[in-house]
């Protein structure tokens, strides 16, 4: 695959992520498949397109910008452990600041969990994932790949904030954000078993990624 094919896959990746969430398009899809069906289909599409994009970066012409060093891998391992834990704590939890929140009407302003640290834990995980993968992948195609995806995740925070402000209204959004920022950094969870299960899922996901990396990506992570 040459640079044209890599660029084409990149364009398809952004199209499949931008068109389905446009209000007019999303409302029609929701009317057909419902919120759960939309979430499942969009998640599956996102994973498939991300996998295709990573594969296409590996097939693009190799142009080295910097060599890989041993500490790059160790940094990536620690970063990915953090990514897995952030995702485990952030996915499918009440979060009125994110379009990916679940049961947002049950959001506890006094115990916001990981939302106390960031309004957008999923985007934080994506940005961190991209950042730690930049170090051991110093060729041009992968620098473009992870640099653009990391920038996309960082820029997406402002975009989602603006949309959620319009949906919730400035007064409600500001009240929620003030309560979130003034809550304790560390607080007792509402349900200890759920927290423990989420942490175990995060650790299991990290171990699974290490084992699956050579088979899915074609490069050993260890």
C-alpha positions in Angstrom: 0.0 0.0 0.0 1.4 3.4 -0.9 0.8 6.9 0.5 -2.4 7.3 -1.5 -4.0 4.2 0.0 -2.9 5.3 3.5 -4.5 8.7 2.9 -7.7 7.1 1.6 -8.1 4.9 4.7 -7.5 8.0 6.9 -10.2 9.9 5.0 -12.6 7.0 5.4 -11.8 6.8 9.1 -12.8 10.4 9.7 -15.9 10.1 7.5 -17.2 7.1 9.4 -16.6 9.0 12.7 -18.1 12.3 11.7 -21.1 11.6 9.6 -23.0 9.1 12.0 -22.9 11.6 14.9 -24.2 14.6 12.9 -27.5 15.5 14.7 -29.7 14.9 11.6 -28.1 11.6 10.6 -27.8 10.3 14.2 -31.5 11.0 14.9 -32.6 9.0 11.9 -30.3 6.1 12.9 -31.6 6.2 16.5 -35.2 6.1 15.3 -34.3 2.9 13.4 -32.1 1.0 15.8 -32.5 2.7 19.1 -29.8 4.1 21.5 -28.3 0.7 22.4 -28.2 -0.5 18.8 -26.5 2.8 17.7 -23.9 2.5 20.5 -23.1 -1.1 19.6 -22.9 -0.5 15.8 -20.9 2.7 16.2 -18.4 1.1 18.6 -18.0 -1.9 16.2 -17.5 0.5 13.3 -14.9 2.5 15.2 -12.9 -0.5 16.3 -12.9 -1.9 12.7 -11.9 1.4 11.1 -9.1 1.9 13.7 -7.8 -1.6 13.1 -7.8 -0.9 9.3 -6.0 2.4 9.9 -3.3 0.9 12.0 -2.8 -1.9 9.4 -2.6 0.6 6.6 0.1 2.6 8.5 2.1 -0.6 8.7 1.8 -1.1 4.9 2.8 2.5 4.0 6.3 3.2 2.8 8.8 3.1 5.7 10.6 6.4 6.4 12.4 6.4 9.7 12.4 9.6 11.7 14.1 8.2 14.9 15.2 4.8 16.1 13.4 2.8 18.7 15.1 2.5 22.1 14.4 0.1 25.0 12.9 2.8 27.3 10.4 3.7 24.6 8.8 0.2 25.1 8.8 0.5 28.9 7.1 3.9 28.7 4.5 2.5 26.3 3.8 -0.4 28.6 3.2 1.9 31.6 1.1 4.3 29.5 -1.0 1.5 28.1 -1.7 0.2 31.7 -3.0 3.7 32.5 -5.0 3.7 29.3 -6.7 0.4 30.2 -7.5 1.5 33.7 -8.9 4.9 32.5 -11.1 3.1 30.0 -12.3 0.5 32.6 -13.2 3.4 35.0 -14.7 5.6 32.3 -16.7 3.4 29.9 -20.4 2.9 30.4 -20.6 5.1 33.6 -22.8 8.2 34.2 -21.1 11.2 32.6 -23.3 14.1 31.4 -20.3 15.8 29.8 -19.7 13.0 27.3 -21.8 11.6 24.4 -20.7 8.2 25.6 -22.2 8.4 29.1 -24.6 5.8 30.4 -27.5 6.4 32.9 -26.6 10.1 33.0 -29.6 10.9 35.1 -28.0 9.0 37.9 -24.8 11.1 37.9 -23.7 11.9 41.4 -22.2 15.4 41.5 -20.7 14.8 44.9 -19.0 11.5 43.9 -18.2 11.9 40.2 -15.5 9.2 40.1 -13.0 9.6 37.3 -15.0 12.5 35.9 -13.6 14.5 38.8 -10.2 14.3 37.1 -11.4 14.8 33.5 -14.7 15.5 31.8 -13.7 13.2 28.9 -11.9 10.0 30.2 -12.3 8.2 26.9 -10.7 11.0 24.9 -7.9 11.2 27.5 -7.3 7.5 27.1 -7.2 7.9 23.3 -4.7 10.8 23.5 -2.5 8.9 26.0 -2.7 5.8 23.7 -1.5 7.8 20.8 1.2 9.6 22.7 2.8 6.6 24.2 2.8 4.8 20.8 4.6 7.7 19.2 7.8 6.9 21.1 8.5 3.3 19.8 7.1 4.0 16.3 9.4 6.6 14.9 8.6 6.1 11.2 6.7 8.8 9.2 3.4 6.8 8.7 3.0 6.0 12.3 4.0 9.5 13.4 1.3 10.8 11.2 -1.2 8.2 12.5 -0.6 8.6 16.2 0.0 12.4 15.9 -3.3 13.0 14.1 -5.3 10.7 16.4 -3.8 12.3 19.5 -4.6 15.7 18.2 -8.1 14.6 17.2 -8.7 13.4 20.8 -7.4 16.6 22.3 -9.4 18.8 20.0 -12.5 16.7 20.5 -12.8 17.8 24.1 -13.7 21.3 23.1 -16.1 20.2 20.4 -18.0 17.9 22.8 -18.1 20.6 25.5 -19.6 23.1 23.0 -22.3 20.5 21.9 -23.1 19.5 25.5 -23.4 23.1 26.5 -26.0 23.6 23.8 -27.9 20.5 24.9 -27.8 21.1 28.6 -27.8 24.9 28.6 -25.1 27.1 30.0 -26.6 27.2 33.5 -26.9 23.5 34.0 -23.5 22.7 32.3 -21.7 25.3 34.5 -23.4 24.0 37.6 -22.4 20.4 36.8 -18.8 21.4 36.0 -18.5 23.4 39.2 -19.8 20.6 41.3 -17.4 18.2 39.6 -14.4 20.4 40.1 -15.1 21.0 43.7 -15.7 17.4 44.6 -12.9 15.5 46.5 -10.2 14.1 44.2 -10.5 10.8 46.1 -13.8 9.7 47.5 -15.5 6.5 48.4 -17.3 4.9 45.4 -21.0 4.3 45.5 -20.4 0.6 44.9 -17.1 -1.0 46.0 -17.7 -4.2 44.1 -18.3 -2.3 40.8 -15.0 -0.4 41.3 -13.1 -3.6 42.0 -14.6 -5.3 38.9 -13.7 -2.4 36.7 -10.1 -2.4 37.9 -9.9 -6.1 37.3 -11.3 -5.6 33.8 -8.7 -3.0 33.1 -5.8 -5.2 34.3 -7.2 -8.1 32.2 -7.5 -5.9 29.2 -3.9 -4.8 29.6 -2.7 -8.4 29.8 -4.9 -9.3 26.8 -3.4 -6.6 24.7 0.1 -7.6 25.5 -0.7 -11.2 24.4 -2.7 -10.3 21.4 -0.4 -7.5 20.1 1.9 -9.8 18.0 -1.1 -11.6 16.4 -3.3 -8.6 15.8 -0.8 -5.9 15.0 2.1 -8.2 13.9 4.6 -6.7 16.3 5.3 -8.1 19.8 4.6 -5.6 22.6 7.1 -7.1 25.0 
